[in-house]
Each structure stands twice: as C-alpha cells, then as structure tokens.
Amino acid sequence: MKKLVKKLALVPLLLTAVGVFGQFTVKRLNDPSIVAQHKRMVFQSWGDWRPYPKYLLGIQTNFAYATVWGMWAPSRNRDYKDGEDIRPLKPTGLQNQRFAQVKFQEEEAKKIKAASDTIYKRSVQDFAHWTSATVDADPLWLLYYKRMLRPITEFPDNPQNFIEWRLKNQQTYETLNTTGTLKRLQEELDLIKEKYSMSRSMDMPRGKRFLMYHDTLIKWRRFVQELRKHNDKTTLLLDYKNILKNHSPYALPQAWTPASDKQIVHNTMQQYKHKF
C-alpha cells in the first residue's frame, strides 16, 4: 500500500518535469528568408531575396547567399530569382486563373443541370402522354383538336342515303352513285376514319400523335370540300338539264292532247268568222 502511495506521489512530479522540459526544447523560429519565401509563394510581394549578399573589397563574402542565390546555388534557384513573377495568388496568377475557371465551370454546370432538369421534366410529361390511356387529358387535345376532329366521329361510317351523305336531294345522291363518285368518296372516308382511330388508340410520342391529328384534320377538310364541290356541281348539272328539257322545241306541253278534225274546223271558223 505504501509503495502505491509513493508511485501516485511521483505522477505530479513527472508531469511537471515534462512540462518544464517541453518549454526549454520548443523554440519558435522566425527566419526572415523563410518569411520572404512565404510571401513570394502567395500574393504579398515578389522580391526580398534573403539572405542578402555581403561584399568586402568587391568580393561577396556571405556564404548563405552564395549557396542560396549566388554562384554556388543550384541553377533552378538562380532562374527562379531572375525569372518572372510567378506568384500563384497575384491578380493574374495561375491559382486565381484556376479559381476563375472553376467558377466558370460551376456556372456552366448549373446551366447544364438546369437544362437537364428541364429535359427530364419534359420527358416525364411526354411519357405521361405516351400511352393511349391518357390522350383525353392532353391540354392541346382539349383546347383544339377535340373540337376540330369531332365532325369525323359524327359522320356515319357507311352512309346509305343522301341525308347521311349530306347531299341536297335524292337525285343528286343517285347521280353520284351512278357515276361511281360515292364509292371513291367512301374509300377516302375509310382512310380518314382509320387514321383517326390509330391516332387515338396507339401508343406513340406526344409530338407524333399531334402530327397524326393535324394530318387527319387536313384530309378531313379536303374530303368535306370535295364532297361540297360534287354536291354543288351535280345539283347545277341537274338544274341545267331540267331547264333544257323544259325549253326544248321538241318538248310537248304538259296537258296537250291531239284535237279531232271537227274541232280543228270549228276552231278555224271561229278564228276567221269576222274577217269575211
């Protein structure tokens, strides 16, 4: 027990001795040559080439200068002293140029990231309209194409009379049917309705779907214009035909009936009875 107490009593003495020894062994150095080199290595100043030379009768006698900057110094030391100002942190220093380049690259990275985020968001939005399940919710469809393409769905798939074909009368329908015009118009109508159905039911990119909408709309307008043209042309042709038929010199009056010989003599006597 006494030995343990003695050992514990020696601990403070040991710590005190270490502290005193440390105070005497640690010494702060302040070498002006090292300080000048530190200034040259950052941005403060270029120059102050310590240690300085000392001359006696024109002869340099400072051994430290001779071994650092003088004739006994390495060639790289003399080139460094006689060369350009290469402080890395001067206004046009290499390190400042690197900092500026890093800043520029950070700005470019932000722009690229913003562009990438925009492309990503746009891709997500386009992918949401890729499937045919979401075509009815597309804003452009709701604002424009739904209204413009509605006549295609309202037009019958296989019109059977002049009302369904939206012609003026039955005679026009029969004329177009006889000449084979309705058959050709039916083929064009089938192509338009098929393309419209494909644009609404197939999975495709949003832009391609709108191109199909637009192409279908153009073909539908041409179809309606051609149908109206045939309708007006056929109606006009029938009107001319009726006019020519009614004014033909060989055409007979509607209520004319042949007269007998007795009636002819009677009419002649009545016409000339006051002239003789």
Buried (B, 14 or more C-beta within 10 A) or exposed (E): EEEEEEEEEEEEEEEEEEEEEEEEEEEEEEEEBEEBBEBBEEBBEEEBBBBEEEEEEEEEEBEBBBBBBBEEBEEEBBEBBEEEEEBBEBEEBEEBEEEEEEEEEEEEEEEEEEEEEEEEEEEEEEEEBBEBEEBEEBEEBEEBBBEBBEEBEEBEEEBEEBEEBEBEBEBBBBBBEEEEBBEEBBEBBEEBBEBBEBBBEEEBEBEEBBEBBBBBBEBBEEBBEBBEEBBEBBBEEBEEEEEEEEEEEEEEEEEEEEEEEEEEEEEEEEEEEEEE
